[in-house]
């Protein structure tokens, strides 16, 4: 026997249109001023269609931002796992003068492939999604660095402070990685920038005497 209530069918394509329109609305007006009603109107649907797919405006925002942020973290994790696994069990710290440009150019290209979404992450909800992403990548990298810092622990004065320094410097690097989209640089100029950024930080890491 049929019930008195029926669950509305999901129309194919509505979710994708809502995400596209929401992204446009957030970019134009910011999170606080963005309107669910206006988003639904642009997507040729109703506010009810929004709320059957997303819990609220913040949920809609996260549906746009989180896959891109997670993709960036996964990309770094893949690079990190590959590099550090090659040096697992090494008796000395790997030399950081190996050219990291190809890795970070690929990361910069990923940033530019999703530039609008990263701008949303940095500019909306107090940048909390962006801050969490930077902290996650920093923690991954710091974890790798700490393993090798342990190999020279006896040669490092105030070792616990040095670990904090490594974390802070790593954090500053990944924050700096996003400066080109803050300054609306072209992709070509951003690639030039990231090469110089890597050169700068490689010299700095070597100056900490954690590498040979």
N, C-alpha and C positions, 0 to 999 in steps of 0.2 A: 504494500500500500504506500502510495506516495505521501511524503510529508507535506506539512503546510508551508515549510520554508525551503527554498532552494538556494544553493550556493551559486553566485554569479560566475559565469564562465569567463576565463581569462582570454582576452582577445590577443592573438599573436601579434607581436610588434609593438604593443602599447608600452610595455616596460622599457624597451629600447628607446622609444620616442620620449618617454618621460625622463629618462636619464639624460638624453641629449638636451632637452628643453630645460631641465633643472640645472644642468651645467652652464648653459647660456644665461639663465636667470641669476645664478650665484655669481658668475663672473661679472655681470652687469651691475648687480645691486648689492652684492655681499650677502652673507648668510642671514643676518638679522632682517634685512629689508626684502628678502626674496619671499614671494607669495606662492603658496601651494595652489591657490585658485588660478593664478596667472600661469603657473607651470602647466597645470591641467588644461587650461584654455589653449596654450601654444601647442600642446600635444594632441589637441582635438579629442579630449576626453573630459572626465569629471573629477573633482576632488575625491570623490568616493573611490575612483579607480586608483588614485594614488595610495590611499590608506588601506586598500586591499592588498597592496604590494609592499608597502613600506610602513613601518610603525608610526613614523612622524617625519618632520622635516629633517631632523638630524640623521635619521635612518636613511633617508633619500640621499643626503650628502655623503654618508659613509659608503653607500653603494657605488658612488662615483669614485671616491678617493681610495678606499681600502684596496681594491684589486691592483691599482697602480703602485701604491705604497708597498704592498706585499711583493709585487713583482721586482721592485728595486731592491728590497731586502734579499729576496731569493737570488737575484743576479749577483749581488755581492757575496752571499754565502757560497755560491758555486765557485766564484773566482778564488775566494779565500780557502775553501776546502782543497781546491786543486793545487794552489801554490804551497800551502803549509803541509799538505800530505806528502809532498815531494821531499820535505826536509824533516819529516817525523823521525825522531830518534837521533838527529844530528848531534854531534858533539860540540859544534860551534854554531853561533847564530848565523843564519843565511845572509849573504851580502845583498843589501837593499839597492845597490846601484844597478841591478838588473832592470831593464827598461820596462816600467809599468804603464807606458803610454797607451798601448793597445787596449789594455783592460779599462783604463779610465776614459778613453775616447768612446769605447762601447757604452760605458755607463753614462757619459755625457749625451750620447745619442739617444739613449733610453729616456733621459730627462727631457730632451727636446722633442722626442716623439710624443711625450705626455706633458708638455710644458704647461698647458692650461690647467690640467689637473693638479700639478704641483703648485701652481700659483694659488689655486683654491686651498690646498692643504696648508700653505704658508700663511694665507691671509684670512682664513675663516676659522671660527671657533677658537680664537686666540692662538692659532697655529698649533694646536695640541697634537693633531695627527702628524704633522711635520716634525715636531719636537720628538715625539715618540719614535718616529722612524730613524731620526738621527741618533738617538740614544741606543736603539737596537743595533744599528750598524756599528756604532762605536763600541758597544759591548762585545760584538762578535770579533772585531779587529783587536780590541784590547786583550781579549782572551787568548788570541793567537800570540800576540806580542809578549804577554806575561809568561807564557810557557818558555820562550827563549830568553827572556830576561832572567829567569831562574838559573839558566846555565852560567850566568856571569854574576850571580848574586853576591859572591864573595868580593867582587871587584867594584860593587856599586855602593857608595855611601848612602845611608838613609834610604834603604831599598823600598820601604813602604811608601815614602813620599814619591819616589821615582815611578812607582806604579800609578799613582794619582796623576803625575805629570804626563805619563804616556796616555792615560785616558783623556785628559784635557786636550792634549795636542791632537789626538786622533779625532776628537769631537770637533775641534776647530777646522780640521781638514775637510771633514764631510759637510760641515756647514758651509765652508768656502766653495765646495763643489757646486752649490746651487746659486752662487752669486750672479753668474751670467744671465739667468732668467729674471732675476731681480732687476737687472740693468738692461734688459731687453737687447742683449747682444745677439748677433746672428749666430747660427749654428757653426759656421766656419770660424768666426772669432772665438766662440766658446771652446772649440777644439784646440785652438792656439793657446787659449788661457789655461786649459787643463794640463797641457804639456808643461807649461811654465810652473803651474801649481805643483805638479808632481816633482819637477826638478828641485823646486824650493824645499819641499818637505823631505825629499830623499836626502838632500844635504843636511837638513836639520836633524833627521833621525840618526844619520851617521855621526853627527857631532855629539850625540849622547853616549857614544862609545858602547853601544849595544851590539854593534856589528864589527866585523873584521874587514 
